[in-house]
Amino acid sequence: MNVSAIQSLRLTLRTARWFRCRWLEYAFATLVMVCVGAANLLLWPIPPLGVDVDPFSYKVTHLDVGSSAMRAGLHIGDRVVQIYDVPIEELYNHINWVSLIGPRTHVIPIVVQRGTTLMRLHMVQDPPRTSDHLVQLAALILALACWVTGYWIGIVRREQAAGSALVAPYWLGMSGVIGCALFAQAMAKPVYALLLWVLVFMLVPLSMYVHTRYPVRDTSSQPSRWVTRSLVVGTVALNITALSWVIARHITLTAIANTLSLAVPFALLAGLVGSGSILWSSYRSTSVEHIRRQLRLILISCLLAGLLWTLLWALPILLGARPANLTVVQICIFLIGTLIPIAYLVGGVARSLVVVDRLARRAVQVLATITLVLGVLTWLTDLQAFHEPNESLIIALLGVGLYGPTQRLVRNILPFTEVTDPNYQALESTQEQLRATVELPRLAELLRSGVEQQFGFPPCVVYLADVGDHGTLALAVSAHVHDLPAQLSPGPLLTVVQMSEPIVDNHYLVAQVNQEQLTPAERTLLLGSPIVLWCVIQPHPGTLVGLLGIGMRNNLDPYRAEDRVALRRMCRTAGLALTGSITFARQQAAERAAHEAETLARQLHKRLQMSQDKHNQEIAYTMHDEVMHGYLEPNIVALKQLATKVDDLHTRTELVTAISRERHVMQALRSLCEDLRPTGLEEPFGLAAVLRTPLLRFRMTAPSVGYLEVSGVPQPVAELVQLAAFRILKEAVTNAINHAAAQHIVVQLSYPPLSNSPGRLTIMDDGTTTQPVRPRKGNLGLYAMQEYARAVGGQVQINQQIGRGTRVEFSFPLMSSDG
């Protein structure tokens, strides 16, 4: 037999076992419902006799006023001998009294002994009273609540809600006992004894055992194994001991029923205390908030029922007063008891218990306070015997004064009843910090830290709009999440996100998108991450600037409506902050790009200028060395020698003229070489000499040009800076001569006191032009000066006073910007 066949056989056996178990549960639930329905249908038309008989002495202990028993002539103290023509001893052991009751028109015969006289009386069958039907209906409601709880939690939702297979038998058994108890007490004493036995010796211990595993909780918060084993062993031992005692002592069913009826309150109290201890221990040790709410709801329901029973039943007994309407008390006791199975049902079915939990905690706090205050007032009233109206007023005022301190005492004794409004201080603080932040990384960190501080460090991820790529979200920060896509491009996911609510569940997105159209990144984010809640960050509908994903809290508590409102407020603030930050970041990126472009243009201009300068230098050296010294100077020397040897006057005059022309050519070439490559650039301290040379040439044709004025201690200046100053000087002086009609032109050179301070070259004129100095089409002089200055890291400022002159100031570093 191969492995697959063995596994198939195991699966078949497991399925068959499950089917048998589930079939038995359905059969038991059906049986209980049939028994409860039959018992109430049989009891519904049967009228009460209005007489209570002691089960041991068979004497009448109580008669209802106006009942058929009182009208028939029964007295308290009469000993009942026969009813329905059946001896009382046999009647109490009869399993069904319904078969003994005749039609409504027949009278019920009863034989009583009054003293030594036997009397045969006849009781008329009155129609059932409405109050009796109301009590029966209240008990039926409690039984049905138990049945629905056991059926729904223990059978229908066993895999989702129940932690033990005995949840269904426990609640179904409790339903059967409660639903059949009134019928058995009135019409079947042996069945009544059996029901009480099941309640005291089986259901009460079973309630404690069930609570060791229900509600479902983590292993660390479950009771230890010896506790569950002790409960099982103790239950079995208790039943064997009690059964042996009954058999050994030959105790009758009547005595069993009477004894167990007295033991029921103590058994229920023991069951509540034992179950409460187990649940309280689990409540203190578990960290899952939903389970804590389930446990708290069960504890509170039991406490509420106990407090209401105390107010309706225990306090009147303490006051020594029989309730005016016992029927109302019985109805209230049954209806109040439905709180416990309803609490189990709601706790096992509801997804969120936040609202129910808050209401229950407030209710138990108020009822506990009222119960304690009334208990104290009852004790004081009984102690001082207050009966006068003024004394009653004092008691009322004392109750008002005691309410506040008693409520604080209840909060200290029962801390789980304290109700606190949710505090969103961490998210509010994050909002304030978001308003004061413009850096995108800082904004992402603020969102992450705010979520972690508020919700207990859940998995968190933040995607922000990509500054350089519109429509794309980039991963900014993540916590406790791994293997996330670095970017989310526009696609089906972002389209659905933009159309969704600001706060949306992950399972909603999964249901809305077409998974076949998802990109791998979107599929990983939706289906492969622990994120359960997405917060859409958008300042305006349709403008997506970010996405905040939050995983489940550590205590597994779902995100409530209040949490979503607080997150929505924070995301709205984040949307505005991110919009400003993204705009600022894009503006900075544009400025950086412009600056980089300008820097690149300057570098290209500088390289072009350096290449041109190098070429000019080569031309100047060629003209100086080859043309001037290689051709012109030898020609001049030869012409001079020839002129000394020629005697003809005309010829000599022609030679002198040729020599003069050669010298003018040499002078022009020397000026051209000076323009191409000023003399003295190689000398670091030669800036003043470099600037004086063009001024001297200007003075030959324009006497308005003054001499160079130098201030400060001369310092070494880079060659490129000297060349830029030389060209700016020539351009500024040329403009002043040709366009401003200046009469005086002043040139000043100021060396800085420190080498890291800029130097200044100032050209001032008193030109009377009325045309503003600004760059114009076709006028590249001003652009050229600015580019010369920028190429070396300097700056040119032009200040003009129309009709009074112009000032050109060149601020330059001693070393060029490239070092």
TIVO-275136 format. One line per 10 residues: number of its first residue (from 1); for each residue x, y, z of C-alpha. Coordinates in steps of 0.001 Angstrom, whole numbers, plus 500000, padded with zeros to 6 digits. Each point is the difference from the previous one (the first is absolute). Layout:
% residues N
NUM	X:Y:Z ~ ...
This chain:
% residues 819
1	500000:500000:500000 ~ 501598:503289:498899 ~ 500216:503255:501968 ~ 497201:501737:498112 ~ 497612:497132:500704 ~ 500836:500136:503712 ~ 499421:503740:500077 ~ 496687:499556:498151 ~ 498915:497364:502508 ~ 500926:502257:502914
11	498029:502851:498469 ~ 496996:497706:499472 ~ 500120:498803:503616 ~ 500349:503538:501288 ~ 497048:501124:497853 ~ 497897:497064:501194 ~ 500857:500768:503628 ~ 499086:503651:499467 ~ 496744:499023:498335 ~ 499024:497674:502831
21	500811:502653:502605 ~ 498134:502693:498110 ~ 497028:497645:499463 ~ 499843:499313:503738 ~ 500110:503728:500763 ~ 497135:500727:497623 ~ 498043:497083:501432 ~ 500554:501212:503569 ~ 498993:503565:499077 ~ 496822:498694:498346
31	499195:497800:502998 ~ 500405:502903:502417 ~ 497794:502252:497897 ~ 497315:497303:499757 ~ 500077:499364:503760 ~ 499822:503694:500875 ~ 497177:500576:497535 ~ 498037:496964:501162 ~ 500413:500861:503686 ~ 498748:503549:499503
41	497137:498910:497757 ~ 498883:497463:502595 ~ 500293:502465:502874 ~ 498383:502940:498212 ~ 496302:498994:500438 ~ 500392:498423:503475 ~ 498678:502274:502759 ~ 501948:500294:503257 ~ 498347:498628:503119 ~ 501136:502934:502106
51	501340:497796:502809 ~ 503527:499182:501204 ~ 500577:496622:501675 ~ 503060:499032:502078 ~ 501632:497054:498149 ~ 500930:498223:503250 ~ 496963:500470:502316 ~ 497545:500628:497134 ~ 498435:502830:501986 ~ 498595:503139:498379
61	502481:502839:500507 ~ 498492:502742:497849 ~ 496713:500854:498285 ~ 499555:502614:497298 ~ 497236:502456:500779 ~ 496941:499262:497912 ~ 501382:496774:498604 ~ 497905:496892:499390 ~ 501751:498291:502950 ~ 498916:502758:502374
71	496475:499979:498601 ~ 499860:496182:500396 ~ 500606:500430:503748 ~ 503694:499102:500436 ~ 501737:501447:503021 ~ 503669:500526:500710 ~ 501169:497019:502060 ~ 497723:497442:498347 ~ 501814:496810:499080 ~ 499353:498912:496414
81	499264:496292:499656 ~ 498829:499644:496421 ~ 499805:502115:496849 ~ 498385:498817:496780 ~ 498981:496887:502024 ~ 503696:499055:500192 ~ 501852:499768:503337 ~ 502275:502939:500475 ~ 503113:497812:500353 ~ 499332:498333:496651
91	499057:503318:498414 ~ 503351:501514:500849 ~ 501693:497088:498273 ~ 497679:500198:496965 ~ 501867:501075:496882 ~ 497144:501868:498338 ~ 497082:501599:501854 ~ 498473:501191:496743 ~ 498515:496540:499387 ~ 498123:500279:503326
101	498321:503297:499228 ~ 496610:499695:498364 ~ 498122:502489:497852 ~ 499629:503595:501163 ~ 496383:499337:501097 ~ 501074:497255:502420 ~ 500842:500813:503588 ~ 503244:498900:501621 ~ 499382:497703:503006 ~ 502282:500483:502984
111	499981:498174:503353 ~ 501519:501834:502953 ~ 500407:499195:503678 ~ 499049:502787:502327 ~ 500866:498874:503483 ~ 498702:496455:500151 ~ 497286:500520:497400 ~ 500331:499078:496367 ~ 498235:502407:497658 ~ 499300:499596:496298
121	499892:503286:498187 ~ 499580:500987:496372 ~ 501998:502769:498286 ~ 498650:501665:496890 ~ 502429:500349:497086 ~ 500314:503760:499494 ~ 501299:501283:496658 ~ 503754:500773:500006 ~ 500870:503444:501250 ~ 501768:502549:497785
131	502702:500451:502622 ~ 500805:496279:499883 ~ 500247:500132:496238 ~ 502335:503024:500221 ~ 502305:498142:502404 ~ 499958:496980:497697 ~ 500702:502238:496986 ~ 502936:501702:501759 ~ 501507:496602:500840 ~ 499470:498917:496387
141	501815:503130:498762 ~ 502964:499204:502245 ~ 500001:496383:498788 ~ 499872:501079:496353 ~ 502841:502486:500572 ~ 502116:497162:501381 ~ 499005:497724:497118 ~ 500831:502597:497315 ~ 503333:500711:501687 ~ 500942:496335:500150
151	498779:499271:496469 ~ 501578:503026:498316 ~ 503298:500143:501872 ~ 500490:496324:500715 ~ 498771:498538:496720 ~ 499611:502529:497173 ~ 503056:502128:500821 ~ 501968:497476:501963 ~ 503165:500412:497911 ~ 499876:503812:500165
161	498756:500663:503536 ~ 500180:497015:502306 ~ 503076:498681:501668 ~ 498531:496779:501351 ~ 497697:497304:498644 ~ 498041:500171:503269 ~ 498687:503526:499388 ~ 496996:498657:498098 ~ 499106:497239:502524 ~ 500333:502467:502880
171	497667:502664:498638 ~ 497587:497517:498458 ~ 499880:498118:503302 ~ 499399:503230:501892 ~ 497199:500806:497551 ~ 498400:496621:500617 ~ 500191:500332:503780 ~ 498575:503531:500077 ~ 497362:499321:497346 ~ 498670:496851:501689
181	500461:501042:503645 ~ 496569:501634:500490 ~ 498203:497052:498437 ~ 502034:497459:501978 ~ 499511:501899:503257 ~ 496229:500055:499514 ~ 499253:496748:498163 ~ 502984:497565:500273 ~ 501883:499959:503287 ~ 502441:497227:498957
191	500905:501916:496858 ~ 500424:503113:502129 ~ 502446:498146:502253 ~ 501911:498787:496938 ~ 500183:503524:498566 ~ 501308:501376:503294 ~ 502579:497195:500135 ~ 501175:500843:496482 ~ 500160:503693:500879 ~ 501883:499647:503296
201	502329:497087:499299 ~ 500595:500326:496251 ~ 499240:503411:498504 ~ 501561:502069:502777 ~ 503378:498164:499833 ~ 499696:499952:496207 ~ 499640:503796:499973 ~ 503385:500328:501684 ~ 501598:497491:497632 ~ 498558:501745:496929
211	501455:503323:501115 ~ 503498:498553:500035 ~ 499886:500113:496185 ~ 497232:502440:499168 ~ 500297:502678:498767 ~ 502854:498892:497745 ~ 503249:501550:501197 ~ 503718:499565:499668 ~ 501642:497069:501739 ~ 501803:502158:502564
221	496704:501332:501394 ~ 498304:496578:500287 ~ 499881:498253:503382 ~ 502625:497383:500589 ~ 499249:496377:499165 ~ 499669:498970:503647 ~ 497075:502404:500411 ~ 498005:498373:497208 ~ 500912:496517:501184 ~ 498971:500890:503541
231	496631:501218:498761 ~ 499369:496782:498068 ~ 501144:497734:502808 ~ 498106:502038:502592 ~ 496761:499895:497975 ~ 500186:496226:499537 ~ 500869:499468:503675 ~ 497172:502302:501124 ~ 497388:498140:497952 ~ 501232:496572:501147
241	500056:501091:503630 ~ 496532:501556:499868 ~ 498550:497004:498157 ~ 501565:497583:502491 ~ 498587:502003:502892 ~ 496500:499928:498480 ~ 500156:496259:499402 ~ 501485:499201:503386 ~ 497495:502144:501891 ~ 496988:499050:497866
251	499165:503653:499567 ~ 496733:500604:498190 ~ 499618:502147:496898 ~ 497943:502450:502006 ~ 502809:500475:502501 ~ 502506:500329:497173 ~ 497905:502673:498304 ~ 499468:501921:503226 ~ 503674:499836:500998 ~ 501260:500970:496570
261	497522:502875:499749 ~ 501591:501405:503144 ~ 503487:499358:498589 ~ 499339:501684:496624 ~ 500797:503592:501132 ~ 503256:498871:501602 ~ 500907:497896:496958 ~ 499322:502913:497649 ~ 502045:502270:502258 ~ 502879:497506:499950
271	499748:499752:496205 ~ 500057:503782:499634 ~ 502952:500360:502369 ~ 501971:497191:498333 ~ 499273:501155:496476 ~ 500670:503596:500981 ~ 503372:499077:501501 ~ 501020:498151:496838 ~ 498818:502826:497742 ~ 501627:502666:502181
281	503318:498170:499925 ~ 499794:499731:496223 ~ 498939:503659:499739 ~ 503074:501150:501880 ~ 502419:497862:497997 ~ 498739:500457:496434 ~ 501132:502935:497867 ~ 497514:499654:497120 ~ 497521:502829:500448 ~ 497073:498255:498283
291	500366:497001:502312 ~ 500237:502349:502976 ~ 496721:501576:498895 ~ 498396:496559:499680 ~ 501131:499022:503481 ~ 499015:503374:501412 ~ 496555:499774:498398 ~ 499369:496589:501570 ~ 501213:501173:503402 ~ 497927:503159:499797
301	496860:498108:498934 ~ 500314:497697:503011 ~ 500655:502975:502253 ~ 497047:501908:498545 ~ 497698:497045:500528 ~ 501240:499619:503569 ~ 499518:503702:500739 ~ 496503:500076:498537 ~ 499046:496828:501894 ~ 501313:501643:503160
311	497924:503126:499426 ~ 496813:498067:499228 ~ 500293:497075:502383 ~ 502814:500206:502548 ~ 499449:503555:501275 ~ 496262:499489:500647 ~ 500837:496840:501942 ~ 502592:501942:502020 ~ 497316:502555:500753 ~ 497794:497152:501226
321	497278:500733:497483 ~ 498401:497479:497666 ~ 499766:501451:496472 ~ 496575:501439:499308 ~ 499795:498203:496671 ~ 502026:496792:500003 ~ 499039:499299:496399 ~ 501673:503179:498790 ~ 503141:499084:501915 ~ 500032:496518:498468
331	499546:501433:496501 ~ 502805:502502:500547 ~ 502321:497313:501342 ~ 499490:497859:496899 ~ 500351:502939:497600 ~ 503070:501334:501781 ~ 501548:496556:499689 ~ 499850:500330:496199 ~ 502798:502578:500243 ~ 502535:497218:500514
341	499272:497863:496898 ~ 499499:503147:497920 ~ 503430:501207:501115 ~ 501488:496677:498903 ~ 498170:500181:496683 ~ 501005:503602:499245 ~ 503589:499401:501108 ~ 500313:496933:497795 ~ 498323:501412:496885 ~ 500635:503752:499850
351	503126:501166:498192 ~ 500358:503138:502072 ~ 498994:500275:503658 ~ 501074:503593:500569 ~ 496540:501583:500342 ~ 498493:497071:501913 ~ 503028:499893:502288 ~ 499771:503703:500851 ~ 496251:499806:500694 ~ 500388:496895:502147
361	502831:501505:502042 ~ 498060:503162:500673 ~ 496873:498036:500898 ~ 501768:497731:502479 ~ 501755:502984:501572 ~ 496711:501843:500533 ~ 498179:496907:501268 ~ 502822:499043:502346 ~ 499998:503519:501405 ~ 496225:500035:500446
371	500053:496557:501611 ~ 502662:500990:502512 ~ 498305:503300:500802 ~ 496628:498312:500481 ~ 501632:497309:502110 ~ 501545:502604:502288 ~ 496744:501943:500205 ~ 498095:496787:500727 ~ 502372:499187:502831 ~ 499742:503515:501425
381	496213:499973:499729 ~ 499777:496659:501751 ~ 502492:501107:502644 ~ 498413:503358:500823 ~ 496383:499089:499185 ~ 499384:503145:497969 ~ 496323:500389:499203 ~ 499190:503696:500206 ~ 499904:502126:496788 ~ 502834:502231:501216
391	502100:496955:500753 ~ 499275:498616:496506 ~ 501221:503309:498567 ~ 503221:499606:501944 ~ 500418:496497:498558 ~ 499418:501349:496477 ~ 502585:502747:500447 ~ 502423:497491:501477 ~ 499515:497779:496921 ~ 500798:502904:497685
401	503132:500777:502003 ~ 501128:496387:499991 ~ 499613:499507:496242 ~ 503213:501739:498935 ~ 502365:498344:502535 ~ 498327:496649:499414 ~ 500506:500305:496249 ~ 503706:500688:500507 ~ 500159:496993:502329 ~ 498385:497813:497316
411	502566:501190:497455 ~ 502808:499001:502326 ~ 498471:496632:500870 ~ 498949:499213:496405 ~ 502622:501690:497817 ~ 498725:498330:496846 ~ 496777:502041:500266 ~ 501897:503262:499504 ~ 499036:501607:496683 ~ 502481:502432:498492
421	499511:501971:496819 ~ 502534:499190:497281 ~ 503064:502240:500144 ~ 501560:501031:496711 ~ 502708:502249:501399 ~ 502720:498339:497910 ~ 498145:500654:496735 ~ 499138:503564:501042 ~ 503639:500676:500857 ~ 500977:498591:496614
431	497585:502420:498326 ~ 501657:502960:501724 ~ 503453:498828:498926 ~ 498823:499401:496428 ~ 498879:503623:499719 ~ 503514:501197:500906 ~ 501968:497662:497709 ~ 500845:500317:496299 ~ 502564:497220:499578 ~ 498521:496904:498373
441	502124:497431:501914 ~ 499092:501707:503259 ~ 496282:499929:499110 ~ 500150:496262:499302 ~ 501759:499361:503320 ~ 497396:502074:501843 ~ 497169:497952:498489 ~ 501720:496744:500951 ~ 500809:501044:503569 ~ 496491:501404:500555
451	498357:496734:498925 ~ 502412:497908:502093 ~ 499487:502067:503158 ~ 496222:500056:499613 ~ 499323:496377:499097 ~ 502834:498090:501667 ~ 502621:499572:497252 ~ 498001:498227:497285 ~ 501526:499308:496560 ~ 500111:503294:498139
461	500972:501209:496525 ~ 500006:503484:498454 ~ 500027:500730:496277 ~ 500435:503615:498854 ~ 499648:501638:496599 ~ 503219:499856:497990 ~ 501336:503528:499558 ~ 501483:499254:496606 ~ 497274:497727:498616 ~ 496422:501269:500191
471	497439:497317:500793 ~ 502510:497548:501511 ~ 500218:499202:503723 ~ 503404:499156:501473 ~ 500612:498026:503186 ~ 501039:502541:502644 ~ 500092:497957:503213 ~ 498874:496606:501291 ~ 499909:498309:503411 ~ 499562:496284:500738
481	499303:499370:496301 ~ 502420:498408:497546 ~ 500312:499403:496255 ~ 497853:502954:498974 ~ 500128:501521:496498 ~ 502131:503121:499811 ~ 497524:501784:497720 ~ 496338:499916:499073 ~ 499394:501115:496441 ~ 496574:501173:498765
491	497832:496914:499578 ~ 496811:498275:501155 ~ 500902:500237:503692 ~ 500663:503747:500075 ~ 496901:500585:497862 ~ 497792:498190:502530 ~ 501786:501716:502917 ~ 499285:503461:498588 ~ 496301:499148:499668 ~ 499732:498440:503472
501	499267:501461:503400 ~ 502879:501670:501877 ~ 500242:496958:502310 ~ 499483:496665:498249 ~ 500490:496380:501046 ~ 502453:497838:498109 ~ 497399:497299:499357 ~ 497785:502650:498351 ~ 502771:500900:497569 ~ 500605:496325:499280
511	496305:499595:499174 ~ 499845:503140:497857 ~ 503023:499526:497736 ~ 500354:497491:497222 ~ 502817:497820:501306 ~ 500898:498810:496515 ~ 500845:503588:499008 ~ 502154:500704:503052 ~ 503697:500524:499518 ~ 502389:497816:502035
521	500717:502944:502300 ~ 496292:500629:500624 ~ 499315:496312:500557 ~ 502833:499814:502539 ~ 498701:503017:501867 ~ 496359:498866:500115 ~ 500329:496250:500448 ~ 503466:499473:501433 ~ 500273:502646:502731 ~ 498514:500119:503537
531	498261:503325:499309 ~ 496292:499991:500908 ~ 499144:503709:499756 ~ 500949:502586:497365 ~ 499862:503739:500618 ~ 499779:502019:496789 ~ 501926:503268:500283 ~ 498578:502574:497619 ~ 499415:503740:500569 ~ 497195:499973:497437
541	497961:497182:498443 ~ 501919:498464:497146 ~ 503364:501456:501083 ~ 501940:497103:501493 ~ 503173:501081:501803 ~ 500555:497063:502349 ~ 498805:496669:501340 ~ 500250:498855:503617 ~ 499594:496280:500712 ~ 499414:498649:503520
551	500056:496376:501131 ~ 498123:498294:502826 ~ 500735:501175:503531 ~ 502009:497778:502293 ~ 496873:499336:502080 ~ 498061:499070:496823 ~ 497404:502666:500767 ~ 498243:501165:496807 ~ 500097:503655:499028 ~ 496816:501685:501219
561	498006:502873:498543 ~ 501676:502444:502416 ~ 503420:498794:498866 ~ 499074:500551:496364 ~ 498738:503529:500708 ~ 503273:500885:501757 ~ 502034:498480:497153 ~ 497934:501927:497462 ~ 500758:503287:501781 ~ 503707:499202:500093
571	500040:499008:496322 ~ 498193:503209:499030 ~ 502688:502016:501763 ~ 502683:497799:498453 ~ 498504:500603:496556 ~ 500317:503764:500366 ~ 503498:499704:501451 ~ 501108:497597:497275 ~ 498591:502235:497272 ~ 502078:502913:501251
581	503025:497779:500533 ~ 499772:498421:496554 ~ 499561:503423:498393 ~ 502988:501276:501960 ~ 502045:496922:499119 ~ 499134:500299:496325 ~ 500862:503702:500088 ~ 503318:499156:501624 ~ 500584:497303:497405 ~ 499233:502507:497228
591	502326:502544:501594 ~ 502706:497365:500344 ~ 499513:499024:496376 ~ 500165:503632:498947 ~ 503055:500548:502140 ~ 501626:496880:498599 ~ 499142:501154:496484 ~ 501408:503443:500733 ~ 503090:498487:501560 ~ 500428:497758:496993
601	499582:502994:497664 ~ 502590:501933:501967 ~ 502363:497065:499911 ~ 499490:499684:496262 ~ 500463:503740:499634 ~ 503117:499845:502130 ~ 501392:497116:497981 ~ 499161:501829:496787 ~ 501594:503144:501347 ~ 503072:498104:501152
611	500239:498339:496619 ~ 499602:503360:498320 ~ 502578:501555:502327 ~ 502398:497201:499262 ~ 499402:500473:496286 ~ 500421:503775:500370 ~ 503191:499413:501937 ~ 501329:497800:497228 ~ 499049:502628:497398 ~ 501599:502750:502056
621	503203:497979:500444 ~ 500050:499203:496285 ~ 499480:503605:499008 ~ 502566:501189:502537 ~ 502678:497465:499265 ~ 499553:499264:496323 ~ 498379:503062:498444 ~ 501364:502825:502092 ~ 503421:498660:500912 ~ 500373:497659:497053
631	498879:502280:497181 ~ 499283:503577:501011 ~ 503051:500737:502131 ~ 502460:498530:497442 ~ 498229:502011:497278 ~ 500302:503203:502015 ~ 503670:499344:500689 ~ 500630:499219:496322 ~ 498140:503112:498875 ~ 502012:502143:502421
641	503262:498590:498714 ~ 498856:500490:496414 ~ 498988:503588:500708 ~ 503546:500811:501239 ~ 501516:498688:496809 ~ 497656:501753:497564 ~ 501021:503476:498849 ~ 496923:500781:498003 ~ 497775:502277:502046 ~ 496764:498781:498504
651	500902:496391:500578 ~ 501089:500684:503546 ~ 496699:501775:500697 ~ 498102:496965:498727 ~ 502068:497711:502230 ~ 499362:502171:503071 ~ 496281:499920:499224 ~ 500125:496192:499679 ~ 501856:499756:503308 ~ 497294:502164:501677
661	497272:497814:498562 ~ 501747:496877:501223 ~ 500217:501481:503440 ~ 496279:500863:499974 ~ 499229:496457:498957 ~ 502198:498688:502807 ~ 498253:502314:502472 ~ 496580:498832:498801 ~ 501103:496422:500258 ~ 501378:500649:503492
671	496607:501493:501051 ~ 498210:497048:498488 ~ 502249:497619:501910 ~ 499323:501981:503163 ~ 496289:499583:499465 ~ 500349:496308:499339 ~ 502400:499411:502849 ~ 500596:502900:502398 ~ 503521:500337:501235 ~ 500572:499082:503634
681	497330:497272:500431 ~ 502671:497541:501034 ~ 500925:502247:502928 ~ 497598:499468:503010 ~ 500613:503521:501262 ~ 499668:501567:496544 ~ 496296:500822:499949 ~ 500643:503746:500263 ~ 502484:499879:497121 ~ 497545:497956:497910
691	497325:502656:500519 ~ 502258:503018:499401 ~ 500932:498898:496488 ~ 496525:500379:498437 ~ 499449:503237:501924 ~ 503113:501486:498440 ~ 498784:499040:496527 ~ 496588:501519:500752 ~ 501628:503254:501122 ~ 501713:500346:496638
701	496584:500512:498356 ~ 497805:500999:502971 ~ 501506:502415:502509 ~ 496912:499520:502268 ~ 501384:496648:501134 ~ 501810:500421:503308 ~ 502848:498021:501472 ~ 499576:496827:502034 ~ 499517:500646:503727 ~ 501203:497103:502170
711	499132:499549:503704 ~ 500928:497266:502421 ~ 502982:497709:500154 ~ 500532:498155:496695 ~ 499276:496281:500231 ~ 500422:497176:497514 ~ 497115:499650:497596 ~ 499293:497004:497798 ~ 500732:500279:496292 ~ 496389:499388:498977
721	498797:502686:502418 ~ 502510:502507:498574 ~ 498835:499216:496480 ~ 496321:500446:501015 ~ 500823:503361:501654 ~ 501901:501083:496879 ~ 497025:499239:497706 ~ 497412:501544:502326 ~ 502134:503163:500218 ~ 500295:500284:496221
731	496239:499408:499490 ~ 498968:502509:502693 ~ 502410:502751:498827 ~ 499053:499446:496348 ~ 496273:500374:500912 ~ 500707:503160:501979 ~ 501942:501563:497090 ~ 497760:498934:497138 ~ 496483:500124:501553 ~ 500037:502251:503064
741	502047:503012:498730 ~ 501835:499950:503315 ~ 502349:502867:500857 ~ 501703:498227:502847 ~ 500554:496279:500463 ~ 501414:498787:503321 ~ 501408:496482:500456 ~ 500664:498651:503503 ~ 501543:496692:501081 ~ 499528:498993:503655
751	501856:497052:501495 ~ 498274:498304:502978 ~ 501626:499943:503436 ~ 499676:496203:500119 ~ 500710:497461:497323 ~ 496590:498377:500397 ~ 498171:503319:499423 ~ 499060:501220:496526 ~ 501836:502744:498158 ~ 498247:502792:498099
761	500520:501676:496660 ~ 497865:503136:499592 ~ 499481:502008:496787 ~ 498121:503272:500501 ~ 499049:502587:497386 ~ 497973:503206:499839 ~ 498245:499158:496767 ~ 496879:501982:499169 ~ 498152:497346:498028 ~ 496283:499683:500690
771	499742:496438:498690 ~ 499830:497373:502788 ~ 502850:497560:500182 ~ 498465:496576:499462 ~ 500577:497038:497731 ~ 498435:500590:496593 ~ 499704:498003:496820 ~ 503253:500159:498185 ~ 501850:501427:503047 ~ 502073:497191:501455
781	502366:502162:502045 ~ 498114:499822:503265 ~ 499390:496241:499559 ~ 503684:499532:499314 ~ 501032:501861:503174 ~ 497603:497903:502104 ~ 501251:496761:498489 ~ 503649:501028:500476 ~ 499221:500642:503687 ~ 497979:496799:500542
791	502679:497892:498323 ~ 502445:500836:502785 ~ 497444:500092:502839 ~ 499630:503776:500039 ~ 497123:502408:499553 ~ 499375:503167:497953 ~ 497657:502694:501299 ~ 498987:502967:497837 ~ 498494:503065:501659 ~ 498816:502805:497754
801	498667:503442:500786 ~ 498366:501312:496833 ~ 501874:503106:498792 ~ 502545:499874:502812 ~ 502153:496993:499226 ~ 500458:496262:500405 ~ 501904:497853:502464 ~ 501186:496510:499083 ~ 501359:497936:502882 ~ 501656:496624:499542
811	500396:497964:503212 ~ 502439:497176:499466 ~ 501665:497287:502067 ~ 503763:500012:500068 ~ 499909:496434:498752 ~ 497544:498803:497374 ~ 497011:497804:500926 ~ 501781:496876:498780 ~ 502841:500605:502421
